[in-house]
Amino acid sequence: MEYEIVKNPMGLIEFTLNRGEKITAEAAAMVFIKGNILTETRMRKGGFFKSFKAAALGGESFFVNEFIAQEDNCKLGITGNMLGDIEVLEVNEEFIVQSGAFVGSTTDLTLDTQWQGFTKGIFGSNLFMLRTIGTGKIFVNGWGGIIKKKLEPGEKMILDNYQLVALSVTADYRVTKHGNFKNTLFGGEALVIEIIGPGTVYIQTKNIMEFVRALIPFLPKRN
């Protein structure tokens, strides 16, 4: 199996698949197919309730598609729903991933909804995180550019709670208020994530909430 990320920041992933190789992807992620590829649609692993939770709370689709090559040298293009980079995470350890960022994976990686960070939405009032199970490659999509940061043991980073794409679970983290009331009222910062290494952090350069606020003046107003 080979892959190439093309056209970032509005990118897609183009896979070259040989017979028997497969990609698991979000519903509606497929852009094109070239060659004999079988598409199978199924619920997420874990059954109905895990699929329902991932869809209702995590921003993920209820179903996923598996694309299975029936011959050599097949081509598959998939993309995410965010206006920004696509990045590859080499998952040799567990990661937590922003809900909605998952595009696809090259193995049987799954997303866990049975942990506190998902069930309580600890990264913001309506921002949930999903935890990876398994090893392999996972493809994520972010708003704007995606930047990778490595934290050494004891090294600390403060991150706006809507800028996190993924974080390795080797790092310690907590959500906390930033500054005082004046910072919150006038500075636009309320909750932040304090991350302490060792660990790997993937950051997105744009904030979806600020993008939404920027659109409000241009939206039609009700009479």
Sequence and secondary structure as in RCSB ss.txt:
>XXXX:A:sequence
MEYEIVKNPMGLIEFTLNRGEKITAEAAAMVFIKGNILTETRMRKGGFFKSFKAAALGGESFFVNEFIAQEDNCK
LGITGNMLGDIEVLEVNEEFIVQSGAFVGSTTDLTLDTQWQGFTKGIFGSNLFMLRTIGTGKIFVNGWGGIIKKK
LEPGEKMILDNYQLVALSVTADYRVTKHGNFKNTLFGGEALVIEIIGPGTVYIQTKNIMEFVRALIPFLPKRN
>XXXX:A:secstr
 EEEEESTTS EEEEEE TT EEEEETT EEEEESSEEEEEEE TT HHHHHHHHHTTS  SEEEEEEESSTTEE
EEE  SSSB EEEEEESS EEEETT EEEESSS EEE SSHHHHTTTTSTT  EEEEES EEEEEE SB EEEEE
E TT EEEEETTSEEEEETTSEEEEEE S HHHHHHHS  EEEEEESSEEEEEESS HHHHHHHHGGGS    
